[in-house]
Amino acid sequence: MKSTILWTLVVLNVLLAVMLINRHTQDNAAFAQAPAARRPGDYLLIPGDVTGVSSGLVYILDTNNGWLGAMSYDDSSKKLGVMPRIDITKSMSAPGANHNAAGKGGTPAPGGYNR
């Protein structure tokens, strides 16, 4: 009985060692398929509140890729609510977006003055 357990543990350890060596010697397929300019994200997490919602909200800003998303945890239903990501680089460069400072010909805000 003890011999069977010992040999089972030896085989298991050899299998784990082979898997470890295999993992460190092969190329990472996820990085090989990703575009060259795409890097892992550098994230900024910002807590926030939304009017009419009892739970808090966490805004997630990926500064490398220019994405904004949000997550909220609902205690009563024990579920995590996730907002789909928004590409903020595209939304900030959309036609009609106000990129100029006040007084430099920006799009007038409601009320007739520049922001």
N, C-alpha and C positions, 0 to 999 in steps of 0.2 A: 504494500500500500504506500509506504513512504517512498519507495523507489519510483512508483508511477507518478506521484506528485512532484518529485524532484525532476524527473525527465520532462514532465509537462511544463514546469517553470523554465527549464533550460531551453526548450523549444520556443516557448513564448518570448524569452529574452533575445534569442537569436533572431526571431522574426521582427521584433521591435528594433533591434540594431540594424537589420537590413533596411527596414522602412526609413529609419533616420538617415542612414547613409544615402539611400536613394533620393530622399527629399533634398539633401544638401548638394548632390552632384548634378541634378537635372536643372535645366533652365526653367525659370518661372513662366509658365504658359500665359498667365494673365498679363504680365508685363510685355511679353513678346508680341501679343496681339494688340496691345494698346497703341494708339498713335504716338509718335515720338514726342510731340509737344505736350501731351497730357501727363501731368504728374499727380501723385497722390495729393489730396487736398490739405490745406492749412486752414483749420477750422477756428471760427470765432463763435462762441455760444453766448447769447444775450437773453437773460430772463425778461419776461414781460407779462403784462396783464391785458386781457381783452374785456371790454365792457359787456356785461351780460353773461359772462362765463365764470363759473365758480373756481375752476382750476386754473393754474398758471400756464404759461406758454414759454417755450424756449425757441428763440430764433436761431437758426444755424446758418452762418455765412461761410462759404468756402471761398477764401480769398484768392487761391491759385486759379480756380476754374471759373470764378464769377457767378456762383450759384447761391440762391437764398432759399431756405426751406424753414419749416417750423414743426415742432412736436408738442403735444399736450397729453398729459395722463389724466384719464377720468377715473377718480377713485370709486365712484358708485358702480360702474360697470367693469372696472379693472381692465380697461383697454387703453392702448396708446394710439392717439390720433396723429396722423402724419399728413402734412401738407405737401403736395408735389413740389419739386424744386422749380424755381424760376431762374431763367438765365438773365441776370441783371445787366450784363454787358450789352445784350440786345435791347432790353427795355430802356436803358439809359441812352442808347444811340438811335432810338426810334425817331422818325420824322415828327417834328412839332415838340420835341422835348426841350425844356428850358435848360441849356448848358451855360448860358452867359450870366454873369453877375449883374446885379441891379445897375441900371444906367448904361449898359453896354449893348443895348439893342436886343435884349432877351424878349421872349414871348410875354406880352402883358398878362398879368394875372387878373382874375375877376376883380373889378373895382378900378381898373385902368392903371395900375402901377406895376413896376417890375419887381420880382422877388430877388 
